[in-house]
Each structure stands twice: as structure tokens, then as C-alpha cells.
């Protein structure tokens, strides 16, 4: 795996510097030694991959993205205290994104290109800049707004690396394989969690969540893998042996039910319905009939699983979501153009509209609908930026999809399906630009544009 001919001194110096920084932080009691050593060990373990081929940077990051739980064990840049630990600004994936960008910068100073010249890149930069200014000058919760700005900036670096390091169809297949392998591992963990009622990381009731902080986000990840596998099978492209792909779909499907995520199933059905229109009539009819059959058997099954799920205040209550929607609408009306400020939804909800929530302060106070969040926090200006971004993303997909290459056409559809799943899911869970897989798929969409010759 290690290509000794391409080893340079600079990345090794960077690695030593990183360890020295951790050592200093340990000495001044800013971090606990075990965590610093753990993170440094992760960097060291993957260093040969980074030196050999930079596409492995993206592969490693994709492997780390599902390890959301790691943010509770990274002791620096803590932002939110919770009952059983902390939520750090960083998790392993974001740390590795930043680390990989620094290594790339130091090893390729002469050819380093930090910005891909493309309309999507420009729109994302405008969004991040606007978000930063909104957090700095308007938001009632500046700290939270700046924290989110840092998150988006790191994701933008990841997006830039994805565009430039994914250069061949084989690179796309590698990323898909990583997603599938991770899905299998986490599916087995999720099934074990549910069957043995064992919760090693977090307690969200009797639901499979694996290494995700929320079972609904785990369900979204499984949706992405399931739809990708379905498209590959229907297009007769085999990244693994066909029977292995079918087994993976079975395991992921079972685990999706065990997340007891109603929105996870709804997103899956909606996305399959959407992609069916990109197939010929014969396949489309088969997909729609299969979708109808799946929906009929899913409804009684998910209802039964809900009976065994530990019930919280909001299991069957829609009052909280209605209250959040009403609060968001009133925030928009209070400042239609600029909104209440980036990251300010929760602070304003608690201070001004808490009476709209049926359980008061015990209710969820974060917006669960991304469009409402954008309108409330960033106003009409932010909403226009979001719409322009979505327009250019879909326009780029349409250009990519015109290719005559069967594999590239299929990859384009898989990338679009991932973006669609994240967007639909963000209307129920409120996580769109905060979802790292979104930035992966946007980067892959633009990388495909370069391969197909439709980069514009």
C-alpha cells in the first residue's frame, strides 16, 4: 500500500507537528492524553494511503463520516453540553477533512488550486460568506452561528478536494464500495442493538442507530445506500457480485425498519418514486408496482415496531412540529429580508415563541425543516441563494446525464438520488448543508462534469 517512491518530507513534518501540538495541549491540560494519541494514531494509520493516491483521502473521509458518535469523545472545541457528554465542533471525519486539506496544501504548493471555478462553487462561497456575516452582525446566538460557519467551511474544503481528486469512473466505484461496506458493518451493529436491546453509544429507545447520533440520520444513510444499490442492479452494473449486492440490500432494508424511522421509510419511497422517471416505461412500471407492494407490507410492520419503541413526549404528537413551523413563520415576518440571523432559530424560539410548543422547554426547540430554517434565520436573501444553488446542481446533473456512456449516466443518477435524499430528509430532520454526504455528492456531481466534458 505504501509507495516509497512518492514519499516526501513535508507530510511527515506535518504529522510530527500535529503530534507536537497534541503533546503541548496534553501538558497544559487542554485535552486528555488518550484522545490526542487516539486521533494522532488514526492520522498515522492512513498516512500511506494519502501519500500514494489522493483519491484515498476522499475514501478515508467517507469511511469516517458515519462515525458521528466520535464528536462526544473529542475533548476540544466543545460547543454544547448534554446530559451524557459533550458535542464537539469536530468529529473524526471533519478533523480528517481539515488534516487532508493541510497535507494537500503543503505537498503541492505549486499546483495547489483551492477553488474550482464553477457556478456551484461560487454560490456555495456566497452562502458561507452571507452566513458568516449574518452570524456576526444579526444573530442573537453569534457563537452558534460562527460554529456552523466553521463546519460549512470545512465541508467546502472537502467538496473542493472531492472535485479535484475524483478523476476517473473507477474512483466513483471506490467511493460506492466504501459506502456499501460501511453500511453492511453498521447494519450488523444496528440489528444487534435492536435484537439484544443494547445501546453502546446513545439511548434513543429501542431503535437501531449504530454510530450515528440519531436513528433518523442512520435511516437516511441506509436510504442512500439502498437507492444506490437499486439503481446499480436495475442498470446491471455490478460493483460486487450480484448476489452479494442483493444480500446487502436485504440487510440494509431490515436495519432500516429497525431504526423505527417513519421519515426514513417515507424518504426511501419518495426517492424511488422520483428516480423511476429516469427509467424506461417497462422498468418504471416494475419499480412503481414494487414500491406499492413494499409500502403495503411496510405500514403494518412499522406500526408494530412503534409499539415496542420507548415512547417519548413527541412520538405521536405533531404539536411541537406545528409550533416550530409557526415560530419560524413569525421569525420570517419579523425580518423578511435578512431573517433573525444565522444560528438564531433556537434562541429566538425559546425567548419569544416558547408558548407555541406543547411541552414548553422540554420540547424540541431546533427547527426540523430546513426550508423553514433558512427563511427564519437568513430571510428571503438566504432562500434565494438556496434556490439558485439547487437550480445549478440540477442543471449540472442534466448536463451530465446526457452522456452516452452507460456507467457515467448511472453514476450521475446515483449522485442525484443522494442529493434528493438529503434534501427531502432535511425537511423532517433539518440537516441539509450540515450533512457531509451532501458535499460529497455535490463534489461528485462536478467531478462527473469534468469527466463527461460538461463542466460549465
Backbone torsions as a table, in degrees:
resi	resn	phi	psi	omega
1	UNK	NA	-29.2	-177.9
2	UNK	-89.5	122.7	178.4
3	UNK	-98.9	98.6	-171.8
4	UNK	-66.7	-24.7	-177.5
5	UNK	-68.8	-18.8	-176.0
6	UNK	-109.6	8.6	178.2
7	UNK	-71.9	132.0	177.6
8	UNK	-122.3	162.7	-176.2
9	UNK	-74.0	-31.5	-172.5
10	UNK	-59.2	-50.3	-179.6
11	UNK	-63.7	-32.2	177.1
12	UNK	-66.8	-38.8	176.8
13	UNK	-63.8	-40.6	177.9
14	UNK	-60.7	-44.6	-179.6
15	UNK	-61.4	-43.9	177.8
16	UNK	-61.9	-42.0	179.9
17	UNK	-62.1	-42.0	178.2
18	UNK	-59.8	-44.9	179.5
19	UNK	-65.5	-36.2	178.2
20	UNK	-66.1	-38.3	177.5
21	UNK	-62.6	-45.5	178.0
22	UNK	-61.1	-41.3	179.7
23	UNK	-61.3	-42.5	178.2
24	UNK	-62.2	-44.2	-179.9
25	UNK	-63.3	-36.0	177.2
26	UNK	-64.7	-43.2	-177.3
27	UNK	-62.8	-38.5	-178.3
28	UNK	-90.7	12.1	175.7
29	UNK	62.5	30.6	175.3
30	UNK	-84.7	-26.9	175.1
31	UNK	-139.0	159.6	174.0
32	UNK	-83.3	138.7	-173.2
33	UNK	-55.9	-38.2	-175.3
34	UNK	-62.4	-36.1	-178.6
35	UNK	-72.8	-42.3	177.6
36	UNK	-60.2	-42.8	179.3
37	UNK	-66.9	-36.8	-179.3
38	UNK	-63.6	-49.6	-178.5
39	UNK	-65.0	-42.9	178.4
40	UNK	-61.5	-35.5	179.0
41	UNK	-66.1	-37.4	177.3
42	UNK	-62.6	-45.4	178.7
43	UNK	-60.9	-44.6	-177.6
44	UNK	-63.6	-40.3	-177.0
45	UNK	-62.8	-34.8	-176.0
46	UNK	-98.2	0.9	-178.8
47	UNK	-58.7	-43.4	178.1
48	UNK	-57.8	-35.7	178.2
49	UNK	-64.9	-42.0	-179.0
50	UNK	-62.9	-40.3	-176.7
51	UNK	-72.3	-28.8	-175.3
52	UNK	-79.0	-48.0	-175.7
53	UNK	-155.8	125.6	-172.8
54	UNK	-70.8	-13.0	175.2
55	UNK	-65.2	-23.1	179.0
56	UNK	-71.9	-19.2	171.4
57	UNK	-57.5	-48.0	-178.6
58	UNK	-65.7	-40.4	-180.0
59	UNK	-61.2	-43.6	180.0
60	UNK	-64.5	-43.3	179.6
61	UNK	-62.1	-43.3	178.9
62	UNK	-61.4	-38.1	177.7
63	UNK	-64.3	-34.5	-175.9
64	UNK	-84.5	-22.2	-175.0
65	UNK	-54.2	-44.5	-179.8
66	UNK	-67.0	-10.8	-178.8
67	UNK	-82.9	54.0	-178.5
68	UNK	-60.4	-32.5	-175.9
69	UNK	-60.2	-19.5	-177.3
70	UNK	-63.3	-22.1	-179.0
71	UNK	-65.3	-20.7	179.2
72	UNK	-82.6	-5.8	-177.4
73	UNK	-120.4	7.1	175.5
74	UNK	-101.4	113.8	-164.9
75	UNK	-83.8	-3.1	-179.5
76	UNK	-109.3	157.1	-174.3
77	UNK	58.1	43.4	175.8
78	UNK	-69.5	135.6	-176.3
79	UNK	-117.1	-36.2	-175.0
80	UNK	-134.2	126.0	176.3
81	UNK	-90.2	134.4	178.2
82	UNK	-124.0	176.3	-172.0
83	UNK	-65.0	-31.5	-174.5
84	UNK	-119.9	28.1	177.3
85	UNK	151.4	-150.6	-178.4
86	UNK	-131.5	157.7	169.4
87	UNK	-110.3	114.8	-179.5
88	UNK	-86.5	157.3	172.5
89	UNK	-63.0	-30.7	-175.8
90	UNK	-106.9	146.7	160.9
91	UNK	-123.1	-178.9	-175.8
92	UNK	-60.8	-38.2	-178.7
93	UNK	-64.1	-47.4	-178.4
94	UNK	-66.7	-36.8	175.8
95	UNK	-61.2	-42.4	-178.0
96	UNK	-72.4	-32.1	173.7
97	UNK	-58.2	-49.9	-178.5
98	UNK	-64.7	-42.7	179.6
99	UNK	-62.2	-45.0	-179.0
100	UNK	-63.7	-39.8	179.0
101	UNK	-63.6	-40.6	179.4
102	UNK	-64.7	-43.9	178.3
103	UNK	-61.4	-44.2	178.4
104	UNK	-59.8	-45.8	-178.9
105	UNK	-61.1	-45.0	-175.1
106	UNK	-75.3	-28.0	-177.3
107	UNK	-89.4	-16.4	-177.9
108	UNK	-134.7	55.5	-177.0
109	UNK	-59.9	-40.6	-175.5
110	UNK	-71.4	-38.5	-176.8
111	UNK	-102.6	6.8	-175.5
112	UNK	-65.0	126.0	178.4
113	UNK	-127.7	97.8	-173.5
114	UNK	-75.4	-15.0	-176.2
115	UNK	-130.8	126.7	174.9
116	UNK	-86.2	123.8	-177.3
117	UNK	-77.3	100.9	-177.8
118	UNK	-159.4	150.4	-178.4
119	UNK	-58.8	-37.6	179.7
120	UNK	-63.9	-41.4	177.8
121	UNK	-60.8	-44.4	-178.6
122	UNK	-63.8	-41.9	179.7
123	UNK	-64.3	-41.6	178.4
124	UNK	-63.9	-39.7	177.3
125	UNK	-64.2	-40.7	177.5
126	UNK	-62.9	-42.2	179.9
127	UNK	-61.6	-47.9	-178.5
128	UNK	-64.0	-42.2	179.0
129	UNK	-63.1	-44.4	178.8
130	UNK	-64.2	-40.5	178.8
131	UNK	-61.8	-42.6	179.9
132	UNK	-62.5	-47.4	-179.6
133	UNK	-65.1	-38.2	177.9
134	UNK	-64.0	-42.6	178.6
135	UNK	-64.6	-37.3	-173.9
136	UNK	-76.3	-38.3	-170.5
137	UNK	-114.0	-15.4	-174.7
138	UNK	-119.7	-40.3	-169.7
139	UNK	-62.3	138.7	172.4
140	UNK	-75.7	-11.6	178.4
141	UNK	-126.3	75.1	-175.8
142	UNK	-60.4	-40.5	-177.9
143	UNK	-59.1	-44.2	-179.9
144	UNK	-67.8	-40.3	178.8
145	UNK	-62.3	-41.6	179.4
146	UNK	-70.3	-33.6	176.2
147	UNK	-61.4	-44.9	178.0
148	UNK	-65.8	-36.3	176.9
149	UNK	-60.9	-42.2	177.1
150	UNK	-61.4	-43.3	178.9
151	UNK	-59.9	-47.3	-178.6
152	UNK	-65.6	-35.6	179.0
153	UNK	-64.5	-43.2	177.6
154	UNK	-64.0	-40.9	178.3
155	UNK	-65.3	-33.8	177.4
156	UNK	-65.0	-38.8	175.7
157	UNK	-62.4	-40.9	177.0
158	UNK	-62.3	-44.1	177.7
159	UNK	-59.0	-44.5	179.3
160	UNK	-61.9	-43.1	178.9
161	UNK	-65.0	-39.3	179.6
162	UNK	-60.6	-45.8	-179.4
163	UNK	-59.8	-41.2	-171.7
164	UNK	-89.5	-22.6	-176.6
165	UNK	-97.2	-20.6	177.5
166	UNK	-93.0	105.7	-169.3
167	UNK	-122.1	-14.4	-176.4
168	UNK	-133.1	156.9	176.0
169	UNK	-55.5	-33.0	179.2
170	UNK	-63.3	-30.1	177.9
171	UNK	-68.0	-38.3	176.4
172	UNK	-64.1	-42.4	179.0
173	UNK	-62.0	-38.9	177.5
174	UNK	-59.4	-45.7	179.7
175	UNK	-62.8	-41.5	178.3
176	UNK	-63.5	-40.6	178.2
177	UNK	-62.4	-41.0	178.4
178	UNK	-61.0	-46.5	179.3
179	UNK	-59.7	-42.0	-178.4
180	UNK	-67.3	-45.2	-180.0
181	UNK	-62.2	-44.6	178.5
182	UNK	-62.2	-40.0	179.2
183	UNK	-61.8	-39.5	178.1
184	UNK	-63.6	-47.4	-179.0
185	UNK	-60.5	-47.3	-177.5
186	UNK	-72.0	-29.1	175.6
187	UNK	-64.1	-43.3	178.0
188	UNK	-62.8	-40.7	177.9
189	UNK	-65.7	-42.0	-179.9
190	UNK	-63.3	-41.2	177.8
191	UNK	-63.3	-42.7	178.9
192	UNK	-63.2	-40.9	178.4
193	UNK	-57.8	-45.0	-175.7
194	UNK	-74.0	-45.8	-175.9
195	UNK	-62.8	-44.1	-176.9
196	UNK	-95.6	4.2	-179.4
197	UNK	49.9	47.8	-175.7
198	UNK	-116.4	127.8	-175.3
199	UNK	-122.1	89.3	-173.8
200	UNK	-72.2	-24.8	-173.4
201	UNK	-112.0	-58.9	-177.1
202	UNK	-136.0	159.2	-179.8
203	UNK	-111.2	102.6	177.3
204	UNK	-115.8	29.8	-174.3
205	UNK	83.4	-172.7	-178.6
206	UNK	-80.5	81.3	-178.5
207	UNK	-145.7	144.3	176.0
208	UNK	-77.7	128.9	177.0
209	UNK	-134.8	-11.9	178.9
210	UNK	51.6	-126.5	-177.1
211	UNK	-98.6	13.9	176.9
212	UNK	-91.8	153.0	180.0
213	UNK	-78.4	-14.5	-177.3
214	UNK	-142.0	128.9	177.9
215	UNK	-57.5	-31.0	179.6
216	UNK	-67.3	-35.1	177.2
217	UNK	-71.5	-36.0	174.0
218	UNK	-61.7	-42.8	178.4
219	UNK	-61.4	-38.5	178.5
220	UNK	-63.8	-42.0	177.5
221	UNK	-61.0	-43.3	178.2
222	UNK	-64.7	-36.8	176.0
223	UNK	-58.4	-44.8	-178.9
224	UNK	-60.1	-45.2	-178.6
225	UNK	-69.5	-42.4	-179.3
226	UNK	-61.9	-45.6	-179.5
227	UNK	-66.3	-40.3	178.1
228	UNK	-60.9	-44.3	179.0
229	UNK	-65.0	-39.7	179.1
230	UNK	-62.3	-44.7	179.2
231	UNK	-63.2	-44.0	179.2
232	UNK	-60.6	-42.5	-179.1
233	UNK	-67.6	-42.2	-179.3
234	UNK	-68.2	-31.2	178.4
235	UNK	-87.7	-0.7	177.5
236	UNK	60.0	43.0	174.2
237	UNK	-113.3	122.1	-171.3
238	UNK	-112.9	103.9	175.9
239	UNK	-79.9	-23.1	168.5
240	UNK	-131.2	178.3	175.5
241	UNK	-61.3	143.0	-174.9
242	UNK	-53.5	-42.0	-177.3
243	UNK	-68.0	-30.5	176.8
244	UNK	-69.5	-39.1	177.4
245	UNK	-63.7	-38.3	177.8
246	UNK	-66.3	-39.7	178.2
247	UNK	-64.0	-41.8	178.3
248	UNK	-61.4	-43.4	178.3
249	UNK	-61.0	-38.7	178.5
250	UNK	-63.3	-47.9	-179.8
251	UNK	-63.4	-44.0	179.8
252	UNK	-64.7	-38.6	178.5
253	UNK	-64.1	-44.2	177.6
254	UNK	-61.1	-45.2	-179.0
255	UNK	-65.2	-35.6	177.5
256	UNK	-58.4	-42.4	176.6
257	UNK	-63.8	-38.0	-176.0
258	UNK	-74.9	-12.6	170.6
259	UNK	-71.8	-14.7	-178.2
260	UNK	51.3	45.2	-178.0
261	UNK	-106.7	105.9	178.3
262	UNK	-63.4	-40.7	-180.0
263	UNK	-68.6	-31.0	177.3
264	UNK	-60.6	-44.2	177.4
265	UNK	-67.9	-42.3	-179.6
266	UNK	-61.7	-41.2	178.6
267	UNK	-63.8	-42.0	179.2
268	UNK	-60.4	-48.0	-179.2
269	UNK	-63.1	-44.3	-178.3
270	UNK	-64.1	-40.0	-178.2
271	UNK	-70.6	-41.6	177.5
272	UNK	-62.0	-40.6	176.8
273	UNK	-60.9	-41.6	-179.0
274	UNK	-64.6	-48.6	-175.6
275	UNK	-71.8	-18.5	-179.2
276	UNK	-60.6	-25.4	-178.2
277	UNK	-78.2	-2.7	175.1
278	UNK	-100.6	9.9	176.9
279	UNK	-113.4	162.4	176.7
280	UNK	-67.4	161.7	-174.3
281	UNK	-53.9	-40.6	-178.2
282	UNK	-61.3	-49.3	178.9
283	UNK	-68.4	-38.1	-178.6
284	UNK	-60.9	-45.2	179.5
285	UNK	-62.4	-39.9	178.3
286	UNK	-64.8	-40.3	179.3
287	UNK	-63.9	-45.0	-177.8
288	UNK	-67.2	-38.6	177.1
289	UNK	-65.6	-42.7	177.8
290	UNK	-64.7	-37.1	178.5
291	UNK	-64.9	-41.6	178.1
292	UNK	-62.9	-44.6	178.8
293	UNK	-62.4	-42.8	179.7
294	UNK	-63.0	-40.6	179.7
295	UNK	-64.0	-39.4	-178.1
296	UNK	-65.5	-38.2	-179.8
297	UNK	-84.4	-18.6	-177.6
298	UNK	-77.7	-36.9	-174.5
299	UNK	-58.8	-52.2	178.8
300	UNK	-66.5	-32.0	-179.1
301	UNK	-68.4	-46.5	-179.8
302	UNK	-67.6	-32.0	176.8
303	UNK	-63.9	-42.1	178.6
304	UNK	-65.6	-40.2	179.2
305	UNK	-65.6	-34.7	178.3
306	UNK	-64.0	-28.6	179.1
307	UNK	-67.3	-30.8	-178.5
308	UNK	-92.6	-12.7	178.0
309	UNK	-71.8	137.4	178.0
310	UNK	-65.9	125.7	-171.0
311	UNK	-87.6	131.4	172.9
312	UNK	-101.1	-171.6	-177.3
313	UNK	-65.0	-25.4	-169.2
314	UNK	-115.9	19.0	-175.8
315	UNK	-61.3	-47.6	-179.5
316	UNK	-113.5	3.5	-174.9
317	UNK	-96.0	128.2	178.2
318	UNK	-100.7	1.8	-176.9
319	UNK	-61.5	-38.7	-179.0
320	UNK	-64.7	-44.8	-179.9
321	UNK	-65.4	-37.6	176.4
322	UNK	-63.6	-41.0	179.3
323	UNK	-64.0	-40.6	178.6
324	UNK	-65.9	-40.1	178.2
325	UNK	-64.7	-43.1	179.7
326	UNK	-66.3	-42.0	177.6
327	UNK	-61.5	-42.3	178.1
328	UNK	-62.4	-40.5	179.1
329	UNK	-63.5	-40.9	179.3
330	UNK	-69.6	-32.7	175.2
331	UNK	-63.6	-41.5	178.9
332	UNK	-63.0	-42.8	-179.2
333	UNK	-66.0	-29.5	-179.2
334	UNK	-70.7	-27.9	177.3
335	UNK	-152.7	79.4	-172.3
336	UNK	-61.2	-34.4	-173.1
337	UNK	-78.3	-50.2	-172.7
338	UNK	-110.6	-11.3	-179.5
339	UNK	75.7	-173.5	-176.8
340	UNK	-85.7	-6.3	177.8
341	UNK	114.7	144.5	-177.5
342	UNK	-58.9	129.1	179.1
343	UNK	76.9	7.8	-173.8
344	UNK	-96.1	0.5	-175.0
345	UNK	-57.9	-52.1	-175.4
346	UNK	-62.8	-44.0	-178.7
347	UNK	-61.6	-43.3	-179.8
348	UNK	-70.5	-38.3	179.7
349	UNK	-60.4	-43.7	-178.2
350	UNK	-71.4	-40.1	-174.5
351	UNK	-79.3	-29.1	-172.2
352	UNK	-121.9	-27.3	-171.9
353	UNK	-126.5	25.7	-177.1
354	UNK	-64.0	-28.1	-179.3
355	UNK	-65.9	-17.5	179.3
356	UNK	-75.4	-15.9	-176.4
357	UNK	-94.1	127.4	-173.8
358	UNK	-63.4	-27.0	-178.7
359	UNK	-108.2	13.6	176.7
360	UNK	62.2	-136.5	-177.5
361	UNK	-66.8	-16.7	178.7
362	UNK	-82.0	-7.6	176.9
363	UNK	-81.9	166.3	171.5
364	UNK	-66.9	133.6	-178.4
365	UNK	-115.2	0.7	175.0
366	UNK	-94.3	140.5	179.0
367	UNK	-62.8	137.1	178.4
368	UNK	-103.6	5.1	-177.3
369	UNK	-126.8	113.5	-171.5
370	UNK	-62.2	-42.2	-179.2
371	UNK	-60.2	-42.1	177.8
372	UNK	-64.5	-40.2	178.6
373	UNK	-60.2	-46.2	-179.5
374	UNK	-62.4	-46.5	-179.5
375	UNK	-63.7	-41.8	-177.3
376	UNK	-70.7	-44.2	-174.4
377	UNK	-85.8	-38.7	-172.7
378	UNK	-113.6	-2.5	175.7
379	UNK	68.2	-165.3	-178.2
380	UNK	-64.6	-33.5	178.6
381	UNK	-60.4	-47.8	178.9
382	UNK	-63.7	-38.1	-179.9
383	UNK	-66.0	-38.9	178.0
384	UNK	-63.6	-42.6	177.8
385	UNK	-60.0	-43.1	178.1
386	UNK	-61.0	-45.0	-178.7
387	UNK	-64.5	-41.4	178.0
388	UNK	-63.2	-41.2	178.0
389	UNK	-60.2	-49.0	-179.2
390	UNK	-63.1	-37.6	179.2
391	UNK	-61.8	-47.3	-178.2
392	UNK	-69.0	-34.0	177.6
393	UNK	-64.2	-46.9	-179.6
394	UNK	-68.6	-37.0	177.9
395	UNK	-61.7	-40.8	178.2
396	UNK	-66.0	-38.7	176.3
397	UNK	-60.4	-45.2	-178.9
398	UNK	-60.3	-38.2	177.9
399	UNK	-66.0	-43.6	179.3
400	UNK	-64.0	-37.3	-173.1
401	UNK	-73.5	-11.5	179.8
402	UNK	-78.5	-8.1	-178.9
403	UNK	-62.5	152.5	177.9
404	UNK	-88.8	-9.4	-179.6
405	UNK	-74.2	120.2	-174.7
406	UNK	-62.2	-43.4	-178.5
407	UNK	-65.3	-46.2	-178.9
408	UNK	-65.8	-35.8	177.7
409	UNK	-63.3	-41.9	179.3
410	UNK	-66.9	-42.9	178.6
411	UNK	-62.4	-37.2	177.7
412	UNK	-61.2	-42.2	-179.5
413	UNK	-68.0	-38.2	178.2
414	UNK	-63.6	-43.4	179.0
415	UNK	-62.3	-44.8	178.7
416	UNK	-61.9	-42.9	-179.0
417	UNK	-60.8	-37.7	177.6
418	UNK	-63.4	-42.2	178.7
419	UNK	-65.6	-40.9	179.5
420	UNK	-63.1	-43.1	179.9
421	UNK	-61.9	-44.4	179.9
422	UNK	-64.3	-41.3	-178.6
423	UNK	-66.4	-47.8	179.7
424	UNK	-62.6	-44.0	-179.8
425	UNK	-61.8	-32.9	-178.8
426	UNK	-69.4	-15.9	176.5
427	UNK	-81.1	-9.8	176.5
428	UNK	-115.0	-23.3	-176.7
429	UNK	-120.4	-7.9	173.9
430	UNK	69.6	29.4	-176.0
431	UNK	-130.5	97.3	-179.5
432	UNK	-113.3	-77.8	177.5
433	UNK	-66.4	-18.1	177.3
434	UNK	-81.1	-2.9	179.7
435	UNK	-92.3	113.3	-177.2
436	UNK	-61.4	-31.2	179.4
437	UNK	-64.8	-26.9	175.9
438	UNK	-60.7	-45.4	-178.7
439	UNK	-68.2	-31.3	173.7
440	UNK	-62.4	-48.4	-176.3
441	UNK	-69.5	-35.4	176.1
442	UNK	-63.4	-43.7	177.8
443	UNK	-62.5	-40.8	178.5
444	UNK	-66.3	-35.5	177.5
445	UNK	-60.8	-42.8	179.5
446	UNK	-75.6	-32.8	175.8
447	UNK	-64.2	-38.1	176.1
448	UNK	-63.8	-35.5	178.9
449	UNK	-61.0	-38.9	178.4
450	UNK	-67.8	-41.1	-178.4
451	UNK	-66.7	-42.0	-177.4
452	UNK	-81.2	-9.4	-179.3
453	UNK	81.4	17.9	-179.5
454	UNK	-111.5	33.1	-179.3
455	UNK	-80.3	106.1	-178.8
456	UNK	-154.0	NA	NA
